[in-house]
Amino acid sequence: MSETKLVTRREITFRDVNAASIFALALVVPVLCLIVIFVGREWSDFNRALILWVLLVGGVELLPAPAWRGIHVSLGFPVLSAVAFIYLPGWAAAVAFVGSTDPAEFKHETTFLKALFNRSQVALAVFLSSATFHALTGPSGLKGDLPIVVGAALVASLVDYVTNFSLVVFATSLMYRTSVLRLARQLPRLSEFLVSYGALSIMGLVLAELFTTGKVAWLAVFTVLGPLLFARQMFLRSHALEEAHVELQESSAILRELSNAMAEERADERLRIAGYLHDDLAQVLFRLSLQVDVARKLLDKGDIDEVRAQLDKIRKSKQETSDRIRALIRELHRSPLGAKGLAEALQSFTDEVGRDSNISFQRDIQDLDLPAPIALLVFHIAREGIMNALKHADPTEVSVTVAQESEDIVLRLEDNGNGFDSAAPGPEGHYGMAMMRERAKVGGGKLEVRSAVGDGTTITVRFPIALLQPEQQPDIEPASASTPERASLDTPGTTSRSGEGSRDSVPA
């Protein structure tokens, strides 16, 4: 029941032979061979410090900062830059491959092939960065002239950046069958590169220089990591503000849509009430008026017996009018859905949709005594979900359930349509699902969506049972915000960066 177009995500896994998986294998195998060959050639340079660098990189990578839509910011860029400047390309790539730990691997939230791909693309970026640095500085390496060393470090970081980001953008485009150019537009400007990646590469260079002095070595490493951890906290706070701004803009747009929709709904309710008054009460009052006229004429003729009979009819009409007015007041007090109530309103709506679309509806709607605002919220959420399914999922069967389950009032919509990738972001300007979620929040409830491509969709809305008490007011929960870095295959359709200089990987 998505308001978005169907997006088929290709998973990077050994079990699914597709373009993304083939590309991943085409990278992983050569990178592993490259590491083995060069480590073999440079085996004489092995020392125990390399193991400590692996542990350090792994520890730093386990402290990512959550960013935009699932992509996480890593603090490993300056550390791996230092490794690239200190060691030859083979060992630098080996440290990057082994040390580039992804928390998703421990949580089983990523596939084995995707984990290998993410490690391999980071290792290749570090390999090329190290090769570039050592080629530009020559045999003197870190001991060369300062301007040459600094320039080499900046060029090496640029090579690292381009390699890392290019591989992730291309892999993401294969996974989501989207344009590489659309993703590449999110590359930061040159000024952003100079400020972020350039600065962090210089930090890596300082770290490498201090480590090779022999006196401070590992003490220098941990001294440099302190400010990095502080920068991580500042990054989290700055991104929280940025995300809150974006969320506020989205919420404003959604509130405008909701305001317009509520105005239309109010007009519809007024028309339904007017129709009820016209079709029911107006007819009874007109009959009562006729009966009064007849009684007056009979009284003029002096036919007392007929007048008495007519007065009895007038009394009955008056009582019928009173009963209908009381019924109208009772129904309006019970539900804002007019005289029908929630169950009959949903049944009438689904009958109408079924006739127009040939969709088979299964209904299990309990006659719950819901507060009027909650009944209206349930109805409009159900209507929005059904119309989304009709427009985008192409189902043949839809199930609508309204019931009391444990401590919740539950609305559940299920369809057997196309389904969609619930992890993929919706297109801009489409607020169907967002409006449903906001309606649920207004009533103090929570909306959950479960869907997969080709496996239908289930939307579940839960309102706390306490809402059955009219005196309790629904809570309005604050909307959550959720912004990227070294890019990671964690997020559909985007690999945009904040320009802070961390490495990226493909979405889990």
C-alpha positions as CSV (number, residue, x, y, z in Angstrom):
1,M,0.0,0.0,0.0
2,S,2.8,2.4,-0.8
3,E,2.2,5.7,-2.3
4,T,5.5,5.2,-4.2
5,K,6.2,3.5,-7.4
6,L,7.4,-0.1,-7.1
7,V,11.2,-0.2,-6.5
8,T,12.9,-3.6,-6.9
9,R,16.1,-3.8,-4.9
10,R,18.8,-6.2,-6.1
11,E,20.5,-7.7,-3.1
12,I,24.3,-8.3,-3.2
13,T,24.5,-11.9,-2.2
14,F,25.8,-15.2,-3.5
15,R,22.3,-16.6,-3.6
16,D,21.1,-14.0,-6.2
17,V,22.9,-13.7,-9.5
18,N,22.3,-10.1,-10.6
19,A,24.3,-7.1,-11.9
20,A,25.1,-5.8,-8.4
21,S,26.3,-9.2,-7.1
22,I,28.4,-9.7,-10.2
23,F,30.0,-6.3,-9.8
24,A,30.7,-7.0,-6.1
25,L,32.4,-10.3,-7.0
26,A,34.4,-8.5,-9.8
27,L,35.8,-6.2,-7.2
28,V,36.3,-8.6,-4.3
29,V,38.3,-11.3,-6.1
30,P,40.9,-9.0,-7.7
31,V,41.3,-7.0,-4.5
32,L,41.9,-10.1,-2.4
33,C,44.5,-11.3,-5.0
34,L,46.1,-7.9,-5.0
35,I,46.5,-7.9,-1.2
36,V,47.9,-11.4,-1.2
37,I,50.4,-10.7,-4.0
38,F,51.7,-7.4,-2.5
39,V,51.8,-8.6,1.1
40,G,53.8,-11.6,-0.1
41,R,56.3,-9.2,-1.8
42,E,56.4,-6.9,1.3
43,W,56.5,-9.6,3.9
44,S,59.8,-8.5,5.2
45,D,58.1,-5.2,6.4
46,F,55.7,-7.1,8.7
47,N,55.8,-6.0,12.4
48,R,53.5,-6.4,15.4
49,A,52.5,-2.7,15.1
50,L,50.3,-3.7,12.1
51,I,48.2,-5.9,14.3
52,L,47.7,-3.0,16.7
53,W,46.7,-0.8,13.7
54,V,44.1,-3.4,12.7
55,L,42.6,-3.4,16.2
56,L,42.6,0.4,16.3
57,V,40.9,0.7,12.9
58,G,38.4,-2.0,13.9
59,G,37.6,-0.2,17.2
60,V,37.2,3.2,15.5
61,E,34.8,1.7,12.8
62,L,32.6,0.3,15.6
63,L,31.8,3.9,16.6
64,P,30.0,5.2,13.6
65,A,27.7,8.2,13.8
66,P,24.2,7.6,12.5
67,A,23.6,9.8,9.5
68,W,21.1,10.2,6.7
69,R,18.6,7.3,6.1
70,G,20.8,4.5,7.5
71,I,24.2,5.6,6.2
72,H,26.7,6.0,9.0
73,V,29.7,8.3,9.5
74,S,33.0,6.5,10.2
75,L,36.0,8.0,12.0
76,G,38.4,5.7,10.3
77,F,39.5,8.1,7.4
78,P,42.4,9.9,9.2
79,V,43.6,6.6,10.8
80,L,43.6,4.7,7.6
81,S,45.3,7.7,5.9
82,A,48.1,7.5,8.5
83,V,48.4,3.7,7.7
84,A,48.6,4.5,4.0
85,F,51.4,7.1,4.6
86,I,53.4,4.9,7.0
87,Y,53.2,1.5,5.2
88,L,53.6,0.3,1.6
89,P,50.3,-0.3,-0.4
90,G,50.0,-4.0,0.3
91,W,50.1,-3.8,4.1
92,A,48.0,-0.6,4.1
93,A,45.3,-2.4,2.1
94,A,45.5,-5.5,4.3
95,V,45.0,-3.4,7.4
96,A,42.0,-1.6,5.8
97,F,40.4,-4.9,4.7
98,V,40.7,-6.7,8.0
99,G,40.1,-3.7,10.2
100,S,37.1,-2.1,8.3
101,T,34.6,-3.6,10.7
102,D,30.9,-2.9,10.1
103,P,28.5,-3.2,13.1
104,A,25.9,-4.6,10.7
105,E,28.1,-7.7,10.3
106,F,27.7,-8.6,14.0
107,K,24.0,-7.9,13.9
108,H,23.5,-10.1,10.8
109,E,22.0,-7.1,9.0
110,T,24.1,-7.5,5.9
111,T,25.0,-10.3,3.6
112,F,28.4,-12.0,3.5
113,L,29.2,-10.8,-0.1
114,K,28.1,-7.3,0.7
115,A,30.4,-7.2,3.7
116,L,33.3,-8.4,1.5
117,F,32.5,-5.8,-1.0
118,N,32.5,-3.0,1.6
119,R,35.8,-4.1,3.0
120,S,37.3,-4.6,-0.5
121,Q,36.3,-1.1,-1.8
122,V,37.8,0.5,1.3
123,A,41.0,-1.6,0.9
124,L,41.3,-0.7,-2.8
125,A,40.9,3.0,-1.9
126,V,43.6,2.8,0.8
127,F,45.9,0.8,-1.6
128,L,45.7,3.4,-4.3
129,S,46.0,6.2,-1.8
130,S,49.2,4.6,-0.4
131,A,50.6,3.9,-3.8
132,T,49.9,7.5,-4.9
133,F,51.6,9.0,-1.7
134,H,54.7,6.8,-2.0
135,A,55.0,7.5,-5.7
136,L,54.9,11.2,-5.2
137,T,57.3,11.3,-2.2
138,G,59.7,8.7,-3.5
139,P,62.0,6.7,-1.3
140,S,62.2,9.4,1.3
141,G,58.5,9.0,2.1
142,L,57.5,10.9,5.3
143,K,61.1,12.2,5.6
144,G,60.9,14.2,2.4
145,D,60.5,18.0,2.0
146,L,57.4,19.2,3.9
147,P,55.6,20.9,0.9
148,I,56.0,17.7,-1.2
149,V,54.8,15.5,1.6
150,V,51.7,17.7,2.3
151,G,50.9,17.9,-1.4
152,A,51.3,14.1,-1.8
153,A,49.0,13.6,1.2
154,L,46.3,15.8,-0.3
155,V,46.5,14.1,-3.7
156,A,46.4,10.7,-2.0
157,S,43.3,11.6,-0.1
158,L,41.6,12.7,-3.3
159,V,42.4,9.4,-4.9
160,D,41.0,7.6,-1.9
161,Y,37.8,9.7,-2.0
162,V,37.2,9.3,-5.7
163,T,37.8,5.5,-5.6
164,N,35.6,4.9,-2.5
165,F,32.7,7.1,-3.7
166,S,32.8,5.9,-7.3
167,L,32.6,2.3,-6.3
168,V,29.7,2.8,-3.9
169,V,27.7,5.1,-6.2
170,F,28.0,2.5,-9.0
171,A,27.1,-0.4,-6.7
172,T,24.1,1.5,-5.3
173,S,22.9,2.4,-8.8
174,L,23.0,-1.4,-9.7
175,M,21.1,-2.3,-6.5
176,Y,18.3,0.2,-7.1
177,R,18.4,0.4,-10.9
178,T,18.8,4.2,-10.7
179,S,21.0,6.6,-12.6
180,V,24.6,7.0,-11.7
181,L,24.4,10.6,-12.7
182,R,21.6,11.3,-10.2
183,L,23.6,9.8,-7.4
184,A,26.8,11.5,-8.5
185,R,25.1,14.9,-8.3
186,Q,25.4,14.6,-4.5
187,L,29.2,14.8,-4.7
188,P,30.4,17.6,-2.5
189,R,32.0,20.7,-4.1
190,L,35.7,21.2,-4.3
191,S,35.6,23.6,-1.4
192,E,33.9,21.0,0.8
193,F,36.6,18.5,-0.2
194,L,39.4,20.9,0.8
195,V,37.8,21.6,4.1
196,S,36.8,18.1,5.1
197,Y,38.9,15.4,3.3
198,G,41.9,17.7,3.0
199,A,41.9,18.6,6.6
200,L,41.4,15.0,7.8
201,S,44.2,13.8,5.4
202,I,46.5,16.4,7.0
203,M,45.5,15.0,10.4
204,G,46.4,11.6,9.2
205,L,49.7,12.9,8.0
206,V,50.4,14.5,11.4
207,L,49.5,11.2,13.1
208,A,51.9,9.3,10.8
209,E,54.7,11.7,11.4
210,L,54.3,11.5,15.2
211,F,54.0,7.7,15.1
212,T,57.3,7.4,13.2
213,T,59.3,9.6,15.6
214,G,59.7,6.6,17.9
215,K,59.4,8.6,21.1
216,V,55.7,9.2,21.3
217,A,54.4,6.6,18.7
218,W,51.2,5.1,20.2
219,L,50.8,7.9,22.7
220,A,50.5,10.2,19.7
221,V,47.8,8.0,18.1
222,F,45.6,8.0,21.1
223,T,46.2,11.8,21.6
224,V,44.9,12.4,18.1
225,L,41.9,10.1,18.5
226,G,40.6,12.1,21.5
227,P,39.7,15.2,19.3
228,L,38.2,12.8,16.8
229,L,35.8,11.4,19.3
230,F,35.0,14.9,20.4
231,A,34.4,15.8,16.7
232,R,32.1,12.8,16.4
233,Q,29.9,14.2,19.2
234,M,29.8,17.6,17.5
235,F,29.0,15.9,14.2
236,L,26.0,14.1,15.8
237,R,24.7,17.4,17.2
238,S,25.1,19.4,14.0
239,H,23.4,16.6,12.0
240,A,20.6,16.5,14.6
241,L,20.0,20.2,14.0
242,E,20.1,19.7,10.2
243,E,17.7,16.8,10.3
244,A,15.4,18.6,12.6
245,H,15.2,21.5,10.1
246,V,14.4,19.1,7.2
247,E,11.9,17.3,9.4
248,L,10.3,20.6,10.3
249,Q,9.9,21.5,6.6
250,E,8.4,18.1,5.9
251,S,6.0,18.4,8.8
252,S,4.9,21.8,7.6
253,A,4.1,20.4,4.2
254,I,2.3,17.4,5.7
255,L,0.3,19.7,8.1
256,R,-0.8,21.8,5.1
257,E,-2.0,18.7,3.3
258,L,-3.8,17.5,6.5
259,S,-5.4,20.9,7.0
260,N,-6.7,20.9,3.4
261,A,-7.9,17.3,3.8
262,M,-9.6,18.1,7.1
263,A,-11.3,21.1,5.6
264,E,-12.7,18.9,2.8
265,E,-13.7,16.3,5.4
266,R,-15.6,18.9,7.4
267,A,-17.4,20.0,4.4
268,D,-18.4,16.4,3.6
269,E,-19.7,16.0,7.1
270,R,-21.8,19.1,6.9
271,L,-23.3,17.9,3.6
272,R,-24.1,14.5,5.1
273,I,-25.8,16.2,8.1
274,A,-27.7,18.5,5.7
275,G,-28.8,15.5,3.7
276,Y,-30.1,13.7,6.8
277,L,-32.0,16.7,7.9
278,H,-33.5,17.2,4.4
279,D,-34.4,13.6,3.7
280,D,-35.6,12.6,7.2
281,L,-36.6,15.5,9.5
282,A,-37.8,17.9,6.8
283,Q,-40.3,15.3,5.5
284,V,-41.7,14.6,9.0
285,L,-42.0,18.3,9.7
286,F,-43.7,18.8,6.4
287,R,-46.2,16.0,7.2
288,L,-46.8,17.6,10.6
289,S,-47.5,20.9,9.0
290,L,-50.1,19.2,6.7
291,Q,-51.7,17.5,9.6
292,V,-52.1,20.9,11.4
293,D,-53.7,22.4,8.4
294,V,-56.2,19.5,8.1
295,A,-57.0,19.7,11.9
296,R,-57.7,23.5,11.5
297,K,-60.1,22.8,8.6
298,L,-61.9,20.0,10.5
299,L,-62.2,22.4,13.5
300,D,-63.8,25.0,11.3
301,K,-66.4,22.4,10.1
302,G,-67.1,21.5,13.8
303,D,-66.2,17.8,13.3
304,I,-64.8,17.3,16.8
305,D,-64.3,13.6,16.5
306,E,-62.1,13.9,13.4
307,V,-60.2,16.8,15.1
308,R,-59.4,14.5,18.0
309,A,-58.2,11.8,15.6
310,Q,-56.1,14.3,13.7
311,L,-54.6,15.6,17.0
312,D,-53.5,12.0,17.8
313,K,-51.8,11.9,14.4
314,I,-50.1,15.2,15.1
315,R,-48.9,13.9,18.5
316,K,-47.4,10.8,16.8
317,S,-45.7,12.9,14.2
318,K,-44.3,15.2,16.9
319,Q,-43.0,12.2,18.8
320,E,-41.5,10.7,15.7
321,T,-39.7,14.1,15.1
322,S,-38.4,14.1,18.6
323,D,-37.2,10.6,18.3
324,R,-35.3,11.3,15.1
325,I,-33.7,14.4,16.5
326,R,-32.5,12.5,19.6
327,A,-31.2,9.7,17.3
328,L,-29.3,12.2,15.2
329,I,-27.8,13.8,18.4
330,R,-26.9,10.4,19.7
331,E,-25.2,9.3,16.5
332,L,-23.3,12.6,16.1
333,H,-22.2,12.3,19.7
334,R,-21.1,8.7,19.2
335,S,-19.3,9.1,15.9
336,P,-18.3,12.0,13.5
337,L,-19.0,9.6,10.6
338,G,-22.7,10.7,10.5
339,A,-25.5,8.3,11.3
340,K,-23.6,5.2,10.1
341,G,-20.8,4.9,12.6
342,L,-17.3,3.5,11.8
343,A,-18.3,-0.1,10.9
344,E,-21.0,0.9,8.5
345,A,-18.9,3.8,7.1
346,L,-16.0,1.4,6.3
347,Q,-18.4,-1.2,4.9
348,S,-20.1,1.4,2.7
349,F,-16.7,2.7,1.5
350,T,-15.2,-0.7,0.7
351,D,-18.4,-1.8,-1.1
352,E,-18.1,1.3,-3.3
353,V,-14.4,0.7,-4.0
354,G,-15.0,-3.0,-4.6
355,R,-17.7,-2.2,-7.2
356,D,-15.5,0.3,-9.1
357,S,-12.2,-1.8,-8.9
358,N,-13.2,-5.5,-8.7
359,I,-11.2,-5.8,-5.5
360,S,-12.4,-8.4,-3.1
361,F,-12.7,-7.0,0.5
362,Q,-12.6,-9.1,3.7
363,R,-13.9,-7.1,6.6
364,D,-13.7,-7.9,10.3
365,I,-14.8,-4.7,12.1
366,Q,-15.8,-4.9,15.7
367,D,-18.5,-2.4,16.9
368,L,-16.3,-0.6,19.3
369,D,-17.5,2.4,21.3
370,L,-14.6,4.7,20.1
371,P,-14.3,8.3,21.0
372,A,-15.5,10.4,18.0
373,P,-12.0,11.8,17.0
374,I,-10.4,8.3,17.1
375,A,-13.2,6.8,15.0
376,L,-12.7,9.5,12.4
377,L,-8.9,9.0,12.4
378,V,-9.3,5.2,12.0
379,F,-11.7,5.8,9.1
380,H,-9.5,8.2,7.2
381,I,-6.3,6.1,7.8
382,A,-8.1,3.1,6.4
383,R,-9.4,5.1,3.4
384,E,-6.0,6.5,2.7
385,G,-4.4,3.0,2.9
386,I,-7.0,1.4,0.7
387,M,-6.6,4.1,-2.0
388,N,-2.8,3.8,-1.9
389,A,-3.2,0.1,-2.5
390,L,-5.6,0.7,-5.3
391,K,-3.3,3.2,-7.0
392,H,0.1,1.6,-6.6
393,A,-0.1,-2.1,-5.5
394,D,-2.6,-3.6,-7.9
395,P,-4.1,-6.0,-5.4
396,T,-7.0,-8.4,-5.9
397,E,-7.8,-8.9,-2.2
398,V,-7.7,-6.5,0.7
399,S,-8.5,-7.3,4.3
400,V,-9.7,-4.6,6.7
401,T,-9.7,-5.4,10.5
402,V,-10.7,-3.1,13.4
403,A,-10.5,-4.9,16.7
404,Q,-9.4,-4.6,20.3
405,E,-6.2,-6.6,21.0
406,S,-4.8,-6.7,24.5
407,E,-4.1,-3.1,25.5
408,D,-4.6,-1.6,22.0
409,I,-7.3,-0.7,19.5
410,V,-5.9,-2.1,16.2
411,L,-6.6,-1.2,12.6
412,R,-4.9,-3.6,10.2
413,L,-4.9,-3.3,6.4
414,E,-3.5,-6.3,4.4
415,D,-3.3,-6.7,0.6
416,N,-1.9,-9.2,-1.8
417,G,-0.5,-6.6,-4.2
418,N,3.0,-6.0,-5.6
419,G,4.5,-4.9,-2.3
420,F,7.5,-2.6,-2.2
421,D,10.8,-2.1,-0.6
422,S,9.9,-0.5,2.8
423,A,13.5,0.5,3.3
424,A,13.5,2.7,0.2
425,P,12.8,6.4,0.6
426,G,9.6,7.7,-1.0
427,P,9.7,10.3,-3.7
428,E,9.5,14.0,-2.7
429,G,6.0,15.5,-2.7
430,H,4.2,12.3,-2.0
431,Y,2.7,12.4,1.5
432,G,0.2,9.6,1.5
433,M,2.0,7.3,3.9
434,A,3.4,10.3,5.9
435,M,-0.2,11.7,6.3
436,M,-1.3,8.3,7.6
437,R,1.5,8.2,10.1
438,E,0.8,11.8,11.2
439,R,-2.9,11.0,11.7
440,A,-1.9,8.1,13.9
441,K,0.4,10.3,16.0
442,V,-2.3,12.9,16.4
443,G,-4.4,10.2,18.1
444,G,-1.5,9.0,20.2
445,G,-1.1,5.9,18.1
446,K,1.7,4.3,16.1
447,L,1.7,3.1,12.4
448,E,3.8,0.2,11.3
449,V,4.4,-0.9,7.7
450,R,5.6,-4.4,6.6
451,S,6.1,-5.0,3.0
452,A,8.4,-6.8,0.5
453,V,8.5,-6.8,-3.3
454,G,6.0,-9.3,-4.6
455,D,4.8,-10.2,-1.1
456,G,2.0,-7.7,-0.4
457,T,1.7,-5.1,2.3
458,T,0.4,-5.0,5.8
459,I,-0.2,-1.6,7.6
460,T,-1.0,-1.8,11.3
461,V,-2.1,1.1,13.4
462,R,-2.3,0.7,17.2
463,F,-4.0,3.2,19.5
464,P,-3.6,2.6,23.3
465,I,-6.8,1.2,24.9
466,A,-6.8,4.2,27.3
467,L,-8.1,6.2,24.4
468,L,-11.5,4.6,25.0
469,Q,-11.8,7.0,28.0
470,P,-13.2,10.2,26.6
471,E,-11.6,12.4,29.2
472,Q,-8.1,11.4,28.2
473,Q,-6.4,13.5,25.7
474,P,-4.2,12.0,23.0
475,D,-0.5,12.7,23.1
476,I,1.2,14.2,20.2
477,E,4.6,12.5,19.8
478,P,7.4,14.6,18.3
479,A,8.4,13.5,14.8
480,S,11.7,11.8,14.5
481,A,14.4,12.9,12.1
482,S,16.8,10.7,10.6
483,T,21.4,12.7,7.6
484,P,25.8,10.6,5.3
485,E,29.5,9.8,5.1
486,R,32.5,7.1,3.8
487,A,29.2,6.0,1.7
488,S,27.7,2.7,2.7
489,L,25.2,0.3,1.1
490,D,22.8,1.0,3.9
491,T,20.6,3.4,2.2
492,P,18.5,3.0,-0.9
493,G,19.0,5.4,-3.8
494,T,21.5,7.8,-2.2
495,T,25.1,8.1,-1.3
496,S,25.1,11.8,-0.5
497,R,27.7,13.2,2.0
498,S,27.8,15.9,4.6
499,G,31.3,16.7,3.7
500,E,32.9,15.6,6.9
501,G,35.4,13.3,5.3
502,S,34.4,9.8,6.3
503,R,34.4,6.7,4.1
504,D,31.3,5.3,2.5
505,S,29.9,1.8,2.1
506,V,26.9,0.2,0.4
507,P,23.6,-0.1,2.2
508,A,23.1,-3.2,4.4
